[in-house]
Structure formats: C-alpha cells, structure tokens
C-alpha cells in the first residue's frame, strides 16, 4: 500500500482547518484497519486476542452492510439508519448511508472526504490529532504488530473464539476524554457489533450483516 | 596631575616618583573598581540610538519587537517520521524551558486548561458574537448544522460541545488563536517545508531578540536538547540535523564570528607589533611599556563613560578602542627620542617632547569633545571615551613611563636599530610638495565628481553572515508564513484598553489595504484579546435567557432535539452576560497569553503601552509610510492620547547609521576649524598651524579618494577608521612641524614618526587581511590613511631654514 506521503502530493487543495478530534470517525476507522489487515496465516495458537485478530484478518469480508442506531441524550428518539461499508484495495474505505439525511465518507490514503447534501469537505487525517492513535493502530495491524496496538490502546478481550468481545480504551488522555471506549464483538472472523460511546453519552451501535451484491453502496464500483 | 618633583638623579622612589606612581595606580584602581561595581556593558542597539523624545523606548533594530523574538527551527535528514518525532520531542523539551514563551510545531497546543478558559470566555472572545448571531433565523441554521453533526460519522464540531455551544463560538476562537497563515502540515501532523524535507518549529523567546547573551544561552540549550534527543531516539541510518533561523540566531552567529575573528587578529596584530618593537629597540622593555598608556586609556575612558552615562555601550567601546590606537604613538615617540645617553635622562626627553605630544593630543581631543557633546548617546559615549583616553595616555607617557623605565635604561637610552633613511626623505625636493598639491587636487576632483557618494548605509552588508544562513532564514520564514521583519505598525497609548481599541480601529483600514493588494496579511493584539469596549458590546449582543429559550424552541422545531437539550447553552449565555471582562493582566499562562504577549507590550520605562500590528507580504510600503492622520483614518474612535506610526526597521537602522555619519562628519568639520584656532592660539605661528591642518586635510582627502577609486562603499566602519587617521595625521604633522634646527634632532624626529607609522601599518595591515568585512574596512582605510598622512605631513614640514626662521616663539 502506498504511503500517505505519496498520496498527499496528489490530493486537491481544498483544506479544512484543524479542529478538535472527531471522535465519531474513530470507531469505524478502526474497522478500516481490521478490513485492511492482510491474512496472517499463522497457526492459531497464542491467546484469544491473537486468534481473534488472525481470524478477522483472514475472514473479514470486503463489504459489509450495517444498521446504525444512534442514541443521543440531545434527541427525543433514537435514530436508526442503514448503510454500507466497503473496502477497495489498496487503501480506500467507503462508508455510505442512504436516504435524505445520508452521507458518504471516503477515506483514501490519509485524506478523508465527507459528502453530504451536495456539500463536500476534505479533511487531512494528519490534522486530526485525535485520530493519530488510530493511524498508529492501522500501521500496527498492517505490520501484524500487537505490541504497537497495545501501546496505543488498553485491550480487553473476553468470550470464546465463536463469541468474542474486544474492548479498546485509548491510552491518550485527551482522546480518552472524548472517546472513553470502543467495543467490538463477533464470532471467529465475522464482525457482529461495534459500539462507540462518546463523552456526553452520544452512543452509536452498529450491527453488521453480510451485504448482498444487489445493494452495493454507490461509492464502490 | 601635579608636576613631579624634578630629580635628575634618576633614582627611583623619591617622594615625587612615589606620588606619581601612587596617583596613577590609585586612578587605575578607582577606574577598575568603578567598572567592577557599576559597570554595565550594553550590546543591543537600544543604548546607541539618539534620544527620540516622545517615541523613547521604541527599539529600532530589526531584532526588536515581536518578530525579533522568533526562532525558526528546521529538523532535516532522516525519515519524515523521524523528523516528526524529533519535532514533538523538541516541543516537549522546550515547553519546560523558562526562556521560552511559546513553542509550536503545527500540532494543536491545547491543554485542558486553555480549552476550558476559551470555552468559559468564548462569548467575549469570538468575533462572531453580534446580535445577528442569535436571531431565530441564525439559530435555526446553527441547530440544523448541529443536528447533522449528531448523526454524522464526521461531525463538524465535537458532539460533546453541542449542548453548550451550538453556535460553535469556541471553534471560532480556537481557529483564530491557532491560525498560522501559510504553514503547512505534513504526513505526520507537524509543520513541514514545501518540499516536505524539513520539519518546522516556531519558538518565541521571553528575552528580546537583541539580548544576545540570553539568546545565545537558549540556542546552546536548544542544540544540546536536540543532540540528547537524537541519542535517546537512537536515530539510525542518516542522522538528523537541526538548523536555526531568526534574527536572534543570525545575530548570535554574527557576533560569535566577529568575536572569534577579532580575537584571532588582535592576538596576531599584538604579536607582530611586539616583534616589530623588539626588532626596532632591541630590548623587551618598550614592548610592555608601550602597552601602558593604551591600557590606562581604555580603563579610564570606560570608567568615565560609565560614570557619566551609567553604562558603556559595546559599540562605543569597540569604536573607541580603535580610535585610541593613536595612544600607541606617544610612548613610541618617547622611546625613539630617548636613543642615547643624555644629561637629563628619559625625563628630560619626556619634558622636551611634551609640547608636541600635548598639542597633538589636545587637537585630537577637540574633535572628540565636540562628539561627546552630541545628543546621539552612542557617539557621545565614544567621544567621551576617546577624549578621556587620549588625555590619560598622554599624561601616562609624560609622567608615568619615565619613572617605570628600568633604571639602567633611564640614562643610557634605548639605542635604535639603524633605520636607513634616504636623504630626500629628510629634505624633500620642492617638486614633491608640488606633486602632493596636484594629488590633493585630483583627490578633491575624484570626491567631488563621484555622484552619488558611495555611502553604505545597510549595516547588514558588513555583517559576516554567510549567504547560506540568510537563505535559510528566508526559506523558513516563507514556509511558516511569518510576518515581515521589516515593516510593522506601532500603536502607543497610555492604557492597554486604548491600545487595543486603536488596533481594533485599524483593522478595517488594513483589511481595505489587503483587499487592494498592498498587504498579504496582518495580525494585531485585539484579535487575541478584544478591547473591553468590544467585549462589552458582545455581552450586550447576547439575548436574555427567556428570549433565547423562546428562539431556540422555534429554531429547533422539527429537528428532533429533546426538550431542554440546549439548557447548558442558555446557562452559559446568561453567565457570559454577567461575566467580568478580560484584561491583559488577568489572562492565564498558555495559549492566550502566549499569543498576546508579543503583540501587546506593557510599559516598562515609558508611560505607554505598545500594540504591535504585524504585517506580512507588504507589497506597498508607501501606503504604510503615508499612513494618514490616525483620527481621520479611523474616525473618532482612536483615543486622543494614542499615537500610531509605521515602523520600517531597516529604514530605522539606516537612519541610525546616516544620523551617526552626518553627526560625525559635522563634528569632524567643526573640529578641524577648532583645531586651527587652537593651534593658532597655542603656537602663535599661523604658517605652522596652517601646515599642520593642511597635512591633516590632505591625508584625509587622499585616503577617501583612494577608497573611492578602489570601488569601496564607505560605511560607518570606514568612517571610524578615518577618525583614527585624523588623529594619527595630527600627531605626525605636529611632530614634523617641530622647529628643530639640529640635523640629528630632525632625523630622530623623523624616525620617531616613521616608527609610529610602521607600527600602525603592521597592526592595520594585518586587520586588512581579515575575511571579516568590519576588520577589512578598518584595515583598508587605515593603511592608505597612514601612508598619505605620513607623506603629507613630511612634505608639508617646514624646510630647515624656514623652520628656524619661523620660530618666533619658543615652543609652548
């Protein structure tokens, strides 16, 4: 996969000024790292975490449909929407939500593009220091480097290989303040849920199910 | 100084001798004590500038002001990641340094405390707070955006803040505080150069840019930190390098370069001079004895300046010591004339030479007395320094040296090495004198026809900064989008509030100038901390809680927000309406204070606050120079007590140089006339007086014409060298014009002047070989100066018969 630096030189000039970490991006950027992880092919010895990581790297599909439920203290009712998550080698991830309030987010290299109601924002991931830990996580996973992963997150894995839960707590104080924890659950190499709880009680629950070819996201070919 | 008791026995330690030595040593001790206890050497340009009256306290060199306190750091080599890691590590290390006010490398420098402060005061600090921001329509637009933020994977603002700050004022404030026009972040989130090959940092120092000792200390620590961190992170492969730009870094590098070179060449020149004296006198004693008048002169001059001015300026000291080189001639005259056993011993020689030495010294002192009386404090210091120094050197030669010469030499004399002199030197043919006249006329023609006169007013042209360092500074400055070092606007006002109001009032005019293309960008203190008037207006723009709730309810209709979701917002607004206004003194350390401090300077000595308006990308300096009347410019809003001016730092330093030069030339001109009067009064011999003056003027004219013909642009340093030449030439001419009938005495007299000239030539000839432009300028001026002075003085000396006939009066 080409490095972010070479990508940078190609990106357009539209820029967004730096602002505090966008915690919401963190959760599913993590997915990107999981989806991108190359099949490790190592023997499934080691502990549960090793086995889960290896299974994910080996089996996680390139495309996932999901149902996201946002439960927000500022809103009267929870909000439920359907969307798609697609990975295009070598380094593009598209998250799209259909419908009138929908949006498409594309991460390509180190650039993130948000398209929503005809408006388009480009964000340099490097300008999002809150996501720095995730960028490191990304690199750590690509390198099959569990040590680097644990340098940025406190990891807690529980359950069995066929029903596991992985909790990630950022070690960075500022990031942890905004994003106290991420919870990922699944069975072998199959993802079931991602639960993100942000400071202030803004909660997102994503439930994954295999995508049918028919309802492929518009962002992916 | 009392006249010594006349004892021709030459036995040391008679009461008279004791008194002389006591006085001398006591005086030196007093001077040394004064310097140790009260001495203060100032090295920045502040103490050197003329007293500007109402604008006193405004630093005029480019290293002053906010731009001077910026160090620009570049980390090179290694990989982009290694550079970013090094950049972060440097930031951590420098944040702990008490000499650093602020350090940035492109990452947001938000700690919780700074964020909390900004949040708590956002309605006072945000420029968007106007009544229009809180209408139902505006709130409706804001709430719509916030509703999207709640469901977006990439919200425009942290969801955490939405309930408190739906209009996103905290983001507006942060954006304004952290904006750094032009700086580009690279692949690892830190500032990088355009090609990505350097990681960039910006350090703001506590010390003024021209406080070179403090800056040098910080630079040293900075490099140490970098080396330590290099070792810590075990940078493999290619090692990283740290390069530092900024006015202070340049000035420190220049100073170190000058110091090293000056020390080297001073040592070299001293050794050469010692060798010359040893060769001429074939005795070690003249070597150390010759240093005494000069040493005493420097000590006394420094003490006198400290006593009068309270401090001594480094530049005045350096210039003064150069000009005091004349003090070396006095002992040499004494030694040359004491070349054989004489009835009166060395003291008789000293007595015999005194009229000539005193006359030369007094004439030279006249010029410096005139300089000492200027209001240009740097020049006044130099004048006083040289004035006192020459007096002390002459007196030391007259009374102290004779008793310090070892007793076996007191009467025996110091036989000279034979200096072979051709007869025509002693008896120059008339045609030579005519030739000199022709040369001087040609010199006058050269000087008069050279237009414009080749003055060099840019001191930087003589500074020993490598081109590479200048280029580095320019590159870093450009990459970081830093404001211009040359131009700034300065507002002074009795209170901080007035200064802030004035800078607020200027913003629209500057915006217009920017729109017209005359200006790239600008930065002013009220952008960081608004005036209390502006803060008050913002408070008044905030709606009452009841009104706000009602508008929110209507604005949020249909968006799905729960009842009371924005109650934290309503509470914050209500609190902001009653909040105590911010003032400069009350800001906490950190982001806000760091951003404000370089722009808003509290009064130190003077009565005024200074608000700096930094300008970047100035394309139309004329528009700034033609700053219209401040009141007309901004209406009645600028407080009456405030003043506004455009500061062109380079122009200011050039004006300083021009001012010094004009004053020096004027004083030299008046001084020459005064010298003529003095000579006339003392010698009562108009012809001799005119000869002396003609020799001095001829020497100077020929020297200047030579420099012009060599294509040299004349700087301050050439001028200082010319002042030395004036003193030397006066000395030579006075000695040559001594009415001596005795051929042996005339010969001795000539040798004496010749040895003096030779010693000066050796010293300054060596300086002329230096690669340092300052030393080169001195050497290049003094060498032809000495040659022409000697020539003019020798040719204008009265012929033997004329001298005897012209002696109507015994020597004074």
HADDOCK unambig.tbl for C-alpha pairs under 7 A between the chains (distance, minus, plus):
assign (segid A and resid 4 and name CA) (segid B and resid 187 and name CA) 6.51 0.50 0.50
assign (segid A and resid 5 and name CA) (segid B and resid 187 and name CA) 5.67 0.50 0.50
assign (segid A and resid 20 and name CA) (segid B and resid 158 and name CA) 6.77 0.50 0.50
assign (segid A and resid 22 and name CA) (segid B and resid 154 and name CA) 6.12 0.50 0.50
assign (segid A and resid 22 and name CA) (segid B and resid 155 and name CA) 6.46 0.50 0.50
assign (segid A and resid 22 and name CA) (segid B and resid 158 and name CA) 6.09 0.50 0.50
assign (segid A and resid 24 and name CA) (segid B and resid 153 and name CA) 5.12 0.50 0.50
assign (segid A and resid 24 and name CA) (segid B and resid 154 and name CA) 5.83 0.50 0.50
assign (segid A and resid 25 and name CA) (segid B and resid 153 and name CA) 5.40 0.50 0.50
assign (segid A and resid 25 and name CA) (segid B and resid 154 and name CA) 5.50 0.50 0.50
assign (segid A and resid 74 and name CA) (segid B and resid 561 and name CA) 5.62 0.50 0.50
assign (segid A and resid 74 and name CA) (segid B and resid 562 and name CA) 5.52 0.50 0.50
assign (segid A and resid 74 and name CA) (segid B and resid 565 and name CA) 5.13 0.50 0.50
assign (segid A and resid 75 and name CA) (segid B and resid 560 and name CA) 5.70 0.50 0.50
assign (segid A and resid 75 and name CA) (segid B and resid 561 and name CA) 4.37 0.50 0.50
assign (segid A and resid 75 and name CA) (segid B and resid 562 and name CA) 4.79 0.50 0.50
assign (segid A and resid 76 and name CA) (segid B and resid 560 and name CA) 5.83 0.50 0.50
assign (segid A and resid 76 and name CA) (segid B and resid 561 and name CA) 5.74 0.50 0.50
assign (segid A and resid 76 and name CA) (segid B and resid 562 and name CA) 4.46 0.50 0.50
assign (segid A and resid 126 and name CA) (segid B and resid 187 and name CA) 6.10 0.50 0.50
assign (segid A and resid 126 and name CA) (segid B and resid 188 and name CA) 5.88 0.50 0.50
assign (segid A and resid 126 and name CA) (segid B and resid 189 and name CA) 4.59 0.50 0.50
assign (segid A and resid 127 and name CA) (segid B and resid 189 and name CA) 5.73 0.50 0.50
assign (segid A and resid 199 and name CA) (segid B and resid 160 and name CA) 5.91 0.50 0.50
assign (segid A and resid 200 and name CA) (segid B and resid 160 and name CA) 5.34 0.50 0.50
